[in-house]
Amino acid sequence: MGGILMKEKHPLISVIIPVFNVAPYLNRCMETIVSQTYTNLQIIMVDDGSTDFSGSLCDQWKKADNRIKVIHKKNEGLGMARNSGIIAAEGEYFLFVDSDDYVDKVMAEKLLQTLVIQQADICYSGFVDVSINGEERAGVPPEKLIYSGDEIMAEFIGEALGAVPEISRNCFAGMSACAALYRASLFREEEVFFRKEEKVLCEDLFFNIAICRYARKVVLLPECFYYYCANESSLTKRYKKDRYEVAKHMKRLLDTELKDCGAGNISFRQRIDRNYMDNLITCMKQEVAFRKQNGKDWCMRRLKEMAEDETTLQVLKTYPIKKMEKKQRILFTMILTKNMYVVYWLFRLRYRLS
């Protein structure tokens, strides 16, 4: 199959890589891209106004590989950087990779092969979470691998929103734009782009909801080809005071945008609620991580405010917490009963926030 595809006039796969202040990680990422077993690539590096030497590294990579195109632009965020790459892309398929992550060398080949054989529009790979210490944790494998027609929005999007109560982690494929290969015509014909990231906690989720509306067939692979890496510039280095307000706004958006996709169904409703619960944990984790900078009193007050918020109470009072795995069951029970001192220490112990 690869030999036939290589005869195409234009690069078949456009790999879009946003770059912003990732100098320590960029070479690791790029080495896995240029060494892909499928070589018919257009590699677009979008320097989003980096203030370290990431931009210079992009130019060095361009000199080393004629498949690479570099775009230098002012800083506007991840979503806007990806949009710049989409506009410049010439391929028949798009693959997004974040520059502080890396991929398996067979990722492009395997995803493309699946799309062609299945005649699908999107193929999602599994992903592996890599901690700062290098510990790897793979996503939960999906039970269903192929969705078509109305199943895409009614079932697949529901799966990707959040796990069912009995499962501790979200869908194997998740909702990352980086764990997928997309048919480019979905972008060009339907004009699908990324939102500005400050409006939601996860722009990838809303992007995938938007593009899946136009897909005829979506396929999931039971293997993990994408490695999502935590690093020192992540949550514990960037305090966002409005993170919780954004989480609530995201919940409202999901309720509105998915009301025609089964939101009246109890199972679908629970997945939207689970998405909010996951974001609530992220918000609380941030407060505990920044307790030294903001003060413990501030931290405890913020935890209490989130636990007492109307949205939290509405979700936790109706969600089947008793069905969750033990650690999550204890944590959410403590949040619901407003035992914030225990919640505080659970976060410190579970996430090793010293």
C-alpha positions as a Markdown table, in Angstrom:
| # | Residue | x | y | z |
|---|---|---|---|---|
| 1 | Met | 0.0 | 0.0 | 0.0 |
| 2 | Gly | 2.8 | 2.4 | 0.9 |
| 3 | Gly | 4.4 | 2.2 | -2.5 |
| 4 | Ile | 1.1 | 3.2 | -4.3 |
| 5 | Leu | 0.5 | 6.1 | -1.9 |
| 6 | Met | 4.0 | 7.4 | -2.4 |
| 7 | Lys | 3.2 | 8.1 | -6.1 |
| 8 | Glu | 0.9 | 10.9 | -5.1 |
| 9 | Lys | 1.9 | 14.3 | -6.5 |
| 10 | His | 1.5 | 16.2 | -3.2 |
| 11 | Pro | 2.6 | 15.1 | 0.3 |
| 12 | Leu | -0.1 | 12.8 | 1.5 |
| 13 | Ile | 0.1 | 13.5 | 5.2 |
| 14 | Ser | 0.7 | 17.0 | 6.7 |
| 15 | Val | 2.1 | 16.8 | 10.2 |
| 16 | Ile | 1.3 | 20.0 | 12.1 |
| 17 | Ile | 3.5 | 20.8 | 15.1 |
| 18 | Pro | 2.8 | 23.9 | 17.2 |
| 19 | Val | 5.9 | 25.1 | 18.9 |
| 20 | Phe | 6.1 | 27.4 | 21.9 |
| 21 | Asn | 9.1 | 27.5 | 24.4 |
| 22 | Val | 9.8 | 23.8 | 24.2 |
| 23 | Ala | 13.5 | 23.9 | 23.5 |
| 24 | Pro | 14.4 | 21.0 | 26.0 |
| 25 | Tyr | 11.8 | 18.7 | 24.3 |
| 26 | Leu | 11.6 | 19.7 | 20.6 |
| 27 | Asn | 14.5 | 17.6 | 19.3 |
| 28 | Arg | 13.0 | 14.5 | 21.0 |
| 29 | Cys | 9.7 | 15.1 | 19.3 |
| 30 | Met | 11.2 | 15.9 | 15.9 |
| 31 | Glu | 13.4 | 12.8 | 15.8 |
| 32 | Thr | 10.3 | 10.6 | 16.1 |
| 33 | Ile | 8.6 | 12.6 | 13.2 |
| 34 | Val | 11.4 | 12.6 | 10.7 |
| 35 | Ser | 12.1 | 8.9 | 11.3 |
| 36 | Gln | 8.5 | 7.8 | 10.6 |
| 37 | Thr | 8.3 | 4.6 | 8.6 |
| 38 | Tyr | 5.9 | 6.3 | 6.3 |
| 39 | Thr | 8.0 | 9.0 | 4.6 |
| 40 | Asn | 5.6 | 10.9 | 2.3 |
| 41 | Leu | 5.1 | 13.7 | 4.8 |
| 42 | Gln | 4.8 | 17.5 | 4.8 |
| 43 | Ile | 6.1 | 18.6 | 8.3 |
| 44 | Ile | 4.8 | 22.0 | 9.4 |
| 45 | Met | 6.5 | 23.5 | 12.4 |
| 46 | Val | 4.5 | 26.5 | 13.7 |
| 47 | Asp | 6.6 | 28.7 | 16.0 |
| 48 | Asp | 4.0 | 30.5 | 18.1 |
| 49 | Gly | 6.2 | 33.4 | 19.1 |
| 50 | Ser | 8.6 | 31.4 | 21.3 |
| 51 | Thr | 10.9 | 33.5 | 23.6 |
| 52 | Asp | 13.5 | 30.7 | 24.1 |
| 53 | Phe | 15.5 | 29.3 | 21.2 |
| 54 | Ser | 12.7 | 27.0 | 20.0 |
| 55 | Gly | 12.3 | 29.1 | 16.8 |
| 56 | Ser | 16.0 | 28.7 | 16.0 |
| 57 | Leu | 15.7 | 24.9 | 16.5 |
| 58 | Cys | 12.8 | 24.9 | 14.0 |
| 59 | Asp | 15.0 | 26.6 | 11.4 |
| 60 | Gln | 17.7 | 24.1 | 12.0 |
| 61 | Trp | 15.3 | 21.2 | 11.4 |
| 62 | Lys | 14.1 | 22.8 | 8.2 |
| 63 | Lys | 17.7 | 22.9 | 6.9 |
| 64 | Ala | 18.2 | 19.2 | 7.9 |
| 65 | Asp | 15.0 | 17.9 | 6.1 |
| 66 | Asn | 13.4 | 19.3 | 3.0 |
| 67 | Arg | 10.0 | 18.0 | 4.0 |
| 68 | Ile | 9.9 | 20.6 | 6.8 |
| 69 | Lys | 8.1 | 24.0 | 6.5 |
| 70 | Val | 8.5 | 26.5 | 9.3 |
| 71 | Ile | 6.0 | 29.3 | 10.2 |
| 72 | His | 7.1 | 32.0 | 12.6 |
| 73 | Lys | 4.1 | 33.9 | 14.0 |
| 74 | Lys | 3.1 | 36.0 | 17.0 |
| 75 | Asn | 1.9 | 34.2 | 20.1 |
| 76 | Glu | -1.8 | 33.4 | 20.0 |
| 77 | Gly | -2.0 | 30.0 | 21.7 |
| 78 | Leu | -2.1 | 26.4 | 20.7 |
| 79 | Gly | -5.3 | 26.4 | 18.8 |
| 80 | Met | -4.4 | 29.4 | 16.7 |
| 81 | Ala | -1.0 | 27.9 | 15.9 |
| 82 | Arg | -2.7 | 24.7 | 14.7 |
| 83 | Asn | -5.0 | 26.8 | 12.6 |
| 84 | Ser | -2.0 | 28.4 | 10.9 |
| 85 | Gly | -0.7 | 24.9 | 10.1 |
| 86 | Ile | -4.1 | 23.8 | 8.7 |
| 87 | Ile | -4.1 | 26.8 | 6.3 |
| 88 | Ala | -0.6 | 26.0 | 5.1 |
| 89 | Ala | -1.1 | 22.2 | 4.8 |
| 90 | Glu | -1.1 | 20.6 | 1.4 |
| 91 | Gly | -1.7 | 16.9 | 2.4 |
| 92 | Glu | -4.7 | 14.8 | 1.9 |
| 93 | Tyr | -4.6 | 13.8 | 5.6 |
| 94 | Phe | -3.6 | 15.8 | 8.8 |
| 95 | Leu | -1.7 | 14.6 | 11.8 |
| 96 | Phe | -1.3 | 16.9 | 14.8 |
| 97 | Val | 1.6 | 16.5 | 17.2 |
| 98 | Asp | 2.4 | 18.7 | 20.2 |
| 99 | Ser | 6.1 | 19.6 | 20.3 |
| 100 | Asp | 6.7 | 18.4 | 23.9 |
| 101 | Asp | 5.3 | 15.0 | 23.1 |
| 102 | Tyr | 6.6 | 12.2 | 20.8 |
| 103 | Val | 5.1 | 9.4 | 18.7 |
| 104 | Asp | 5.9 | 5.8 | 17.7 |
| 105 | Lys | 7.8 | 5.6 | 14.4 |
| 106 | Val | 5.0 | 3.6 | 12.8 |
| 107 | Met | 2.1 | 5.9 | 13.8 |
| 108 | Ala | 1.6 | 7.6 | 10.5 |
| 109 | Glu | 1.8 | 4.4 | 8.6 |
| 110 | Lys | -0.6 | 2.5 | 10.8 |
| 111 | Leu | -3.2 | 5.2 | 11.0 |
| 112 | Leu | -3.1 | 5.9 | 7.2 |
| 113 | Gln | -3.3 | 2.2 | 6.4 |
| 114 | Thr | -6.4 | 1.9 | 8.6 |
| 115 | Leu | -8.1 | 4.9 | 7.1 |
| 116 | Val | -7.5 | 3.6 | 3.6 |
| 117 | Ile | -8.6 | 0.1 | 4.2 |
| 118 | Gln | -11.7 | 1.1 | 6.3 |
| 119 | Gln | -12.5 | 4.0 | 4.0 |
| 120 | Ala | -12.9 | 6.1 | 7.1 |
| 121 | Asp | -12.5 | 9.9 | 7.7 |
| 122 | Ile | -10.8 | 9.8 | 11.1 |
| 123 | Cys | -8.6 | 7.2 | 12.8 |
| 124 | Tyr | -7.8 | 7.5 | 16.5 |
| 125 | Ser | -4.8 | 6.0 | 18.1 |
| 126 | Gly | -4.5 | 5.2 | 21.8 |
| 127 | Phe | -2.1 | 7.3 | 23.9 |
| 128 | Val | 0.4 | 6.8 | 26.7 |
| 129 | Asp | 0.7 | 9.3 | 29.6 |
| 130 | Val | 4.3 | 9.8 | 30.5 |
| 131 | Ser | 5.0 | 11.3 | 33.9 |
| 132 | Ile | 7.9 | 13.7 | 34.6 |
| 133 | Asn | 9.7 | 10.7 | 36.1 |
| 134 | Gly | 9.2 | 8.8 | 32.9 |
| 135 | Glu | 6.6 | 6.4 | 34.2 |
| 136 | Glu | 4.2 | 5.3 | 31.4 |
| 137 | Arg | 0.5 | 4.7 | 31.8 |
| 138 | Ala | -1.6 | 3.6 | 28.8 |
| 139 | Gly | -5.2 | 4.5 | 28.2 |
| 140 | Val | -8.0 | 2.1 | 28.6 |
| 141 | Pro | -8.5 | 0.0 | 25.4 |
| 142 | Pro | -11.9 | 0.6 | 23.8 |
| 143 | Glu | -14.5 | -2.1 | 23.4 |
| 144 | Lys | -15.9 | -0.8 | 20.1 |
| 145 | Leu | -13.5 | 0.1 | 17.3 |
| 146 | Ile | -15.7 | 1.3 | 14.4 |
| 147 | Tyr | -18.4 | 4.0 | 14.5 |
| 148 | Ser | -20.4 | 5.1 | 11.5 |
| 149 | Gly | -23.3 | 7.4 | 10.7 |
| 150 | Asp | -25.4 | 8.5 | 13.8 |
| 151 | Glu | -23.2 | 6.2 | 16.1 |
| 152 | Ile | -20.4 | 8.7 | 15.9 |
| 153 | Met | -22.1 | 11.5 | 17.8 |
| 154 | Ala | -24.5 | 9.4 | 19.9 |
| 155 | Glu | -21.9 | 6.8 | 21.0 |
| 156 | Phe | -18.4 | 7.7 | 20.2 |
| 157 | Ile | -18.5 | 11.3 | 21.4 |
| 158 | Gly | -20.2 | 10.0 | 24.6 |
| 159 | Glu | -17.4 | 7.5 | 25.1 |
| 160 | Ala | -14.8 | 10.2 | 24.6 |
| 161 | Leu | -16.4 | 12.8 | 26.9 |
| 162 | Gly | -15.9 | 10.8 | 30.1 |
| 163 | Ala | -15.6 | 7.3 | 31.5 |
| 164 | Val | -18.5 | 5.4 | 32.9 |
| 165 | Pro | -18.5 | 5.3 | 36.7 |
| 166 | Glu | -16.9 | 1.9 | 37.0 |
| 167 | Ile | -13.8 | 2.9 | 34.9 |
| 168 | Ser | -11.2 | 5.1 | 36.4 |
| 169 | Arg | -9.9 | 6.6 | 33.2 |
| 170 | Asn | -11.5 | 8.1 | 30.1 |
| 171 | Cys | -11.9 | 6.4 | 26.7 |
| 172 | Phe | -8.7 | 4.9 | 25.3 |
| 173 | Ala | -8.8 | 7.2 | 22.2 |
| 174 | Gly | -9.6 | 10.2 | 24.4 |
| 175 | Met | -10.3 | 13.5 | 22.7 |
| 176 | Ser | -6.8 | 14.7 | 21.9 |
| 177 | Ala | -6.4 | 16.0 | 18.4 |
| 178 | Cys | -2.9 | 14.6 | 18.5 |
| 179 | Ala | -4.0 | 11.0 | 18.7 |
| 180 | Ala | -5.7 | 10.9 | 15.3 |
| 181 | Leu | -5.3 | 11.1 | 11.6 |
| 182 | Tyr | -7.9 | 13.2 | 9.8 |
| 183 | Arg | -9.0 | 13.3 | 6.2 |
| 184 | Ala | -8.1 | 16.9 | 5.1 |
| 185 | Ser | -11.4 | 17.3 | 3.2 |
| 186 | Leu | -13.2 | 17.6 | 6.5 |
| 187 | Phe | -11.3 | 20.8 | 7.2 |
| 188 | Arg | -11.4 | 22.2 | 3.7 |
| 189 | Glu | -15.0 | 21.5 | 2.9 |
| 190 | Glu | -16.5 | 22.2 | 6.3 |
| 191 | Glu | -14.0 | 24.9 | 7.4 |
| 192 | Val | -13.4 | 23.3 | 10.8 |
| 193 | Phe | -10.8 | 25.1 | 13.0 |
| 194 | Phe | -9.7 | 25.2 | 16.6 |
| 195 | Arg | -11.2 | 27.7 | 19.1 |
| 196 | Lys | -9.1 | 30.1 | 21.1 |
| 197 | Glu | -7.8 | 28.0 | 24.0 |
| 198 | Glu | -8.6 | 30.5 | 26.8 |
| 199 | Lys | -12.3 | 30.0 | 26.2 |
| 200 | Val | -12.3 | 26.3 | 27.3 |
| 201 | Leu | -10.1 | 24.0 | 29.3 |
| 202 | Cys | -9.8 | 21.5 | 26.4 |
| 203 | Glu | -10.0 | 23.0 | 22.9 |
| 204 | Asp | -9.3 | 19.5 | 21.5 |
| 205 | Leu | -12.6 | 18.2 | 22.8 |
| 206 | Phe | -14.7 | 20.9 | 21.1 |
| 207 | Phe | -12.6 | 20.5 | 18.0 |
| 208 | Asn | -13.3 | 16.8 | 17.8 |
| 209 | Ile | -17.0 | 17.3 | 18.5 |
| 210 | Ala | -17.2 | 19.8 | 15.6 |
| 211 | Ile | -15.3 | 17.6 | 13.1 |
| 212 | Cys | -17.0 | 14.4 | 14.1 |
| 213 | Arg | -20.3 | 15.9 | 13.0 |
| 214 | Tyr | -19.1 | 15.7 | 9.4 |
| 215 | Ala | -17.4 | 12.3 | 9.6 |
| 216 | Arg | -19.0 | 9.4 | 7.9 |
| 217 | Lys | -16.9 | 6.8 | 9.7 |
| 218 | Val | -14.5 | 6.8 | 12.6 |
| 219 | Val | -12.1 | 4.0 | 13.5 |
| 220 | Leu | -10.1 | 3.4 | 16.7 |
| 221 | Leu | -6.9 | 1.4 | 16.9 |
| 222 | Pro | -6.3 | -0.9 | 19.9 |
| 223 | Glu | -2.6 | 0.2 | 20.0 |
| 224 | Cys | -1.0 | 3.2 | 21.6 |
| 225 | Phe | 1.2 | 5.3 | 19.2 |
| 226 | Tyr | 1.1 | 8.7 | 20.9 |
| 227 | Tyr | 3.1 | 9.6 | 24.0 |
| 228 | Tyr | 1.7 | 12.5 | 26.0 |
| 229 | Cys | 4.4 | 13.9 | 28.2 |
| 230 | Ala | 4.1 | 15.8 | 31.4 |
| 231 | Asn | 6.8 | 18.4 | 31.9 |
| 232 | Glu | 7.9 | 21.2 | 34.2 |
| 233 | Ser | 6.0 | 23.8 | 32.3 |
| 234 | Ser | 2.6 | 22.1 | 32.9 |
| 235 | Leu | 0.0 | 22.6 | 35.6 |
| 236 | Thr | 2.3 | 23.1 | 38.6 |
| 237 | Lys | 4.1 | 26.0 | 36.8 |
| 238 | Arg | 1.1 | 28.0 | 35.5 |
| 239 | Tyr | -1.6 | 29.2 | 37.9 |
| 240 | Lys | -4.8 | 30.2 | 36.2 |
| 241 | Lys | -7.1 | 32.0 | 38.6 |
| 242 | Asp | -10.1 | 31.6 | 36.4 |
| 243 | Arg | -9.6 | 27.9 | 35.7 |
| 244 | Tyr | -12.7 | 26.8 | 37.6 |
| 245 | Glu | -14.9 | 29.5 | 36.0 |
| 246 | Val | -13.7 | 28.2 | 32.6 |
| 247 | Ala | -14.5 | 24.6 | 33.7 |
| 248 | Lys | -18.1 | 25.6 | 34.5 |
| 249 | His | -18.4 | 27.5 | 31.2 |
| 250 | Met | -17.2 | 24.4 | 29.5 |
| 251 | Lys | -19.9 | 22.3 | 31.2 |
| 252 | Arg | -22.5 | 24.8 | 30.0 |
| 253 | Leu | -21.2 | 24.6 | 26.5 |
| 254 | Leu | -21.3 | 20.8 | 26.4 |
| 255 | Asp | -24.8 | 20.8 | 27.7 |
| 256 | Thr | -25.8 | 23.2 | 24.9 |
| 257 | Glu | -23.8 | 21.8 | 22.0 |
| 258 | Leu | -24.7 | 18.2 | 22.7 |
| 259 | Lys | -28.3 | 18.5 | 23.5 |
| 260 | Asp | -29.1 | 17.0 | 20.1 |
| 261 | Cys | -26.7 | 14.0 | 20.6 |
| 262 | Gly | -28.4 | 12.1 | 23.4 |
| 263 | Ala | -27.9 | 14.5 | 26.3 |
| 264 | Gly | -31.3 | 13.4 | 27.5 |
| 265 | Asn | -30.1 | 9.8 | 27.8 |
| 266 | Ile | -28.9 | 9.0 | 31.4 |
| 267 | Ser | -25.7 | 7.4 | 30.3 |
| 268 | Phe | -24.8 | 10.3 | 28.0 |
| 269 | Arg | -25.7 | 12.7 | 30.8 |
| 270 | Gln | -23.4 | 10.9 | 33.2 |
| 271 | Arg | -20.5 | 11.2 | 30.7 |
| 272 | Ile | -20.9 | 14.9 | 30.5 |
| 273 | Asp | -21.0 | 15.1 | 34.3 |
| 274 | Arg | -17.9 | 12.9 | 34.5 |
| 275 | Asn | -16.1 | 15.3 | 32.2 |
| 276 | Tyr | -17.0 | 18.1 | 34.6 |
| 277 | Met | -15.8 | 16.0 | 37.6 |
| 278 | Asp | -12.4 | 15.4 | 35.8 |
| 279 | Asn | -12.1 | 19.1 | 35.3 |
| 280 | Leu | -13.0 | 19.8 | 38.9 |
| 281 | Ile | -10.1 | 17.5 | 40.0 |
| 282 | Thr | -7.8 | 19.5 | 37.7 |
| 283 | Cys | -8.9 | 22.8 | 39.3 |
| 284 | Met | -8.6 | 21.5 | 42.9 |
| 285 | Lys | -5.2 | 20.0 | 42.1 |
| 286 | Gln | -4.0 | 23.4 | 40.9 |
| 287 | Glu | -5.0 | 25.1 | 44.1 |
| 288 | Val | -3.1 | 22.5 | 46.2 |
| 289 | Ala | -0.1 | 22.7 | 43.9 |
| 290 | Phe | 0.0 | 26.5 | 44.4 |
| 291 | Arg | -0.7 | 26.5 | 48.1 |
| 292 | Lys | 2.8 | 27.8 | 49.0 |
| 293 | Gln | 2.5 | 30.7 | 46.6 |
| 294 | Asn | -1.0 | 31.7 | 47.4 |
| 295 | Gly | -1.1 | 30.6 | 51.0 |
| 296 | Lys | -2.8 | 27.6 | 52.6 |
| 297 | Asp | -5.8 | 29.6 | 53.7 |
| 298 | Trp | -6.4 | 30.7 | 50.1 |
| 299 | Cys | -6.1 | 27.1 | 49.0 |
| 300 | Met | -8.6 | 25.8 | 51.5 |
| 301 | Arg | -11.0 | 28.6 | 50.8 |
| 302 | Arg | -10.9 | 27.9 | 47.0 |
| 303 | Leu | -11.4 | 24.2 | 47.6 |
| 304 | Lys | -14.4 | 24.9 | 49.7 |
| 305 | Glu | -15.9 | 27.3 | 47.2 |
| 306 | Met | -15.6 | 24.7 | 44.4 |
| 307 | Ala | -17.1 | 22.0 | 46.6 |
| 308 | Glu | -20.1 | 24.3 | 47.5 |
| 309 | Asp | -20.7 | 25.6 | 44.0 |
| 310 | Glu | -24.1 | 24.8 | 42.6 |
| 311 | Thr | -22.7 | 23.0 | 39.6 |
| 312 | Thr | -20.6 | 20.7 | 41.7 |
| 313 | Leu | -23.5 | 19.9 | 44.1 |
| 314 | Gln | -25.9 | 19.3 | 41.2 |
| 315 | Val | -23.4 | 16.9 | 39.5 |
| 316 | Leu | -22.2 | 15.0 | 42.5 |
| 317 | Lys | -25.7 | 14.5 | 44.1 |
| 318 | Thr | -26.9 | 12.7 | 41.0 |
| 319 | Tyr | -23.7 | 10.9 | 39.8 |
| 320 | Pro | -23.4 | 7.3 | 40.9 |
| 321 | Ile | -20.3 | 7.8 | 43.0 |
| 322 | Lys | -20.7 | 4.5 | 44.8 |
| 323 | Lys | -20.0 | 2.7 | 41.5 |
| 324 | Met | -16.6 | 4.4 | 41.1 |
| 325 | Glu | -13.3 | 2.7 | 41.9 |
| 326 | Lys | -12.2 | 3.0 | 45.5 |
| 327 | Lys | -9.8 | 6.0 | 45.3 |
| 328 | Gln | -12.1 | 8.1 | 43.2 |
| 329 | Arg | -15.1 | 7.1 | 45.3 |
| 330 | Ile | -13.4 | 8.3 | 48.5 |
| 331 | Leu | -12.3 | 11.6 | 46.9 |
| 332 | Phe | -15.6 | 12.6 | 45.5 |
| 333 | Thr | -17.5 | 11.5 | 48.6 |
| 334 | Met | -15.2 | 13.8 | 50.7 |
| 335 | Ile | -15.9 | 16.6 | 48.2 |
| 336 | Leu | -19.6 | 16.1 | 48.4 |
| 337 | Thr | -19.6 | 16.0 | 52.2 |
| 338 | Lys | -17.3 | 19.1 | 52.2 |
| 339 | Asn | -14.6 | 17.4 | 54.2 |
| 340 | Met | -12.0 | 19.7 | 52.7 |
| 341 | Tyr | -9.1 | 18.9 | 55.0 |
| 342 | Val | -9.3 | 15.3 | 53.9 |
| 343 | Val | -9.6 | 16.4 | 50.3 |
| 344 | Tyr | -6.5 | 18.6 | 50.7 |
| 345 | Trp | -4.4 | 15.7 | 52.0 |
| 346 | Leu | -5.8 | 13.3 | 49.4 |
| 347 | Phe | -4.5 | 15.6 | 46.7 |
| 348 | Arg | -1.1 | 16.0 | 48.4 |
| 349 | Leu | -0.7 | 12.3 | 48.8 |
| 350 | Arg | -2.1 | 11.1 | 45.5 |
| 351 | Tyr | -0.3 | 13.6 | 43.3 |
| 352 | Arg | 2.8 | 13.9 | 45.4 |
| 353 | Leu | 2.4 | 17.6 | 45.8 |
| 354 | Ser | 5.1 | 18.3 | 48.3 |
